[in-house]
C-alpha cells in the first residue's frame, strides 16, 4: 500500500482536496513509522487489532556490531 493510495482513499471518503488528503496520509504514515521505531509495534485499536492483529517489526533485530552491517 502506498502513501498515494492512502491519500486517494482519504480524499474520496472525506471529500477533501488532494492536497489536504496527502497531508493527512503523510501525517498518518509518519506517526505509524515513529511508533514502530519507538516500540516495535503499531496497533490501531478497534480496527487493526480486531481485523488483522497488530503490525510488528522484525522479531530479531540486528545488534550493533553484528556481522552483515
PyMOL commands that set and color helices and strands:
alter all, ss='L'
color gray80, all
select helices_A, chain A and resi 3-14+18-39+48-51
alter helices_A, ss='H'
color red, helices_A
select strands_A, chain A and resi 41-42+55-56
alter strands_A, ss='S'
color yellow, strands_A
deselect
rebuild
show_as cartoon
